[in-house]
């Protein structure tokens, strides 16, 4: 399978999942999310992963003066919670159908900008070095190609200002075997793999948590 074929399958599969039950495939805790419950789960994620880490994220900046980026926004579950906290939020997803649903759900948030990506880079955003923070949760665990994941990380480095944090997850269970056409089970990273990727992409891998598990958190700080 070529990279182009892989990307097209990823987009197509996530569009189909979004049409079937977007909120379930964004958060598989349940199949029958109400609006309130779905967005409350996003607030819990921000409470657990953002509000507990504001020193690293804000670096003495006022959150309402910060421009932040979310990779893999799905139907806007976390995006809405980010928009409660930060002054400007940009969010991207490979699925046009996910972006359509997120746009409808967040139409009252004028400081939120939603964009569909081509599945391999962030070329739709040209504001190099203008972002103060980037975040991604339960996204790269679904990308089977390390080439695609690393390209996203490199693109985030392009968009972040020097010193800014990219906090995100990868699949850390290196015992799993992935297939190029599987757009649900993503490529795994060891701690060594993650650190090497950071160095190649212009980041300092300052903190890491959860190596060996499904939710391997990485704190990558943009090098000057």
PyMOL commands that set and color helices and strands:
alter all, ss='L'
color gray80, all
select helices_A, chain A and resi 3-26+35-49+51-58+63-65+77-85+96-105+140-142+146-159+191-201
alter helices_A, ss='H'
color red, helices_A
select strands_A, chain A and resi 67-71+88-93+112-116+131-136+160-170+203-209+216-222
alter strands_A, ss='S'
color yellow, strands_A
deselect
rebuild
show_as cartoon
